[in-house]
């Protein structure tokens, strides 16, 4: 089945199944943040083009701090649910490199830009490896430096590897381990087995 057809059908089914949870999350986020619970933000998409990504708000507008409900949303990745609309619109796929804020992927040069030929994904190999990225960064003396010098280059490496090795079966495996995060999955081992 072509990837776009799979994405469209699966996204439409997911929206129908998760509509109640999505609406409830939006309502609670609106109450929790004292503002409309949905927000959109510029991200870098396929071929380096910008698009608006949709998320459920987890930050309070005035304090810019993560709210109590926002922490819950982030812990279970529920703040990402509105990205099903990005998938339906054809801006994203279920599996692919996560779309970054301007100032990262759009500044890459040469072969490092290889993964930008793909649509960004709701999940991907780099997302699985750095599932607990916020916790990892919180342990660093200089979180921004650690992100810029360790995490970001590693994500580029993983995303470029995915761009040359991807397959429908691999996408299903990535989705499976995304949905069942308690199952053991070593991204580096997974990649080494397929070199």
Protein Blocks (a to p, Z undefined) as FASTA:
>chain_A
ZZklmmmmmmmmmmmmmmmmmmmmmmmmmmmnopafbdcdddddehhiacddddddfbdf
klopacfklmmmmmnommmmmmmmmmmnopacfbdcddddehilmmpghjllmmmmpccd
fbdfklmmmmmmmmmmmmpmblmlmmmmmmmmmmmmmmmmmmmmgcfklmmmmmmmmmmm
mbccdfklmmmmmZZ
